[in-house]
């Protein structure tokens, strides 16, 4: 975590819950929403308009080296069988939250 106590967060999956989490996180003063990730091109296009200063990606590997403190994984469980998330989602963050 950064010395100024700002928590850098990414949200993976931008369905209803992901958009809700991302919106709430971006409004919190001690949280910096740094990145969002989804496979849907439509959702990505909308996200770029809503979250202007946030990295918007379609692949977790593009988040490697992003210096993220926590990740919210809000994808449906059917897309993540046996809770096996790609390496990019679990390699560097200190905290992973599954919603």
Secondary structure as UniProt FT lines:
FT   TURN            3..4
FT   STRAND          7..12
FT   HELIX           16..27
FT   TURN            29..30
FT   STRAND          31..37
FT   HELIX           41..50
FT   TURN            52..53
FT   STRAND          55..57
FT   HELIX           60..63
FT   TURN            64..65
FT   STRAND          70..73
FT   HELIX           77..79
FT   HELIX           81..83
FT   HELIX           87..90
FT   STRAND          95..98
//
